[in-house]
Amino acid sequence: MKLYRLHSKQSLPISREEAWDFLSDPKNLKTITPDHMGFNMLSGGDRPMFAGQIIQYKVSPFPGYSTKWVTEITHVKEGEYFVDEQRFGPYSLWHHKHFLKSIKGGTEMEDIIDYKIPFGILGQLAHPIVVKKQLKQIFSYRERKLIELFGSMEGSAKELHFSSV
């Protein structure tokens, strides 16, 4: 089973504190998730983020198919980073690290997601056609939504890379 990595960076013209306040609030995940994903938080998002927090969602990654997704916030360093890991959901593995760094004029957000797809060789064949395509759409939507909410930084470029680990 292959391990894949998505690496994304985006700069926003807001303070690290503002970025943290928005990104560490589980309720804001719906705001930065495309409507077609049918994202609905079921439980666990009613408190500020903490290590050990379990959050349950319902998502529709494909038309006509919805699933429950359960994540645990495993690590939190206030204002700097947090990690969420899937406990139940559509992936065989989902380990998502969120980093925030102060830069001149704003904040750089960095996401590193290591993930595995179920179904062996069939999952590997589906990766470039379905999964990678959908993750690109989700992160492109998120980029546009964050710019809409907070503005953009002149001269900064969004980075999005996929690789096999």
VENLINHU-V822002 format. One record per helix or strand of 2 or more residues. SS is the DSSP state (@ for helix, = for strand). FROM is the first residue (numbers start at 1). LEN is the number of residues. If there is no record, write none. Layout:
SS FROM LEN
SS FROM LEN
//
This chain:
= 4 9
@ 16 8
@ 26 4
@ 35 3
= 40 4
= 54 9
= 65 13
= 81 8
= 91 13
= 106 12
@ 120 31
= 159 6
//
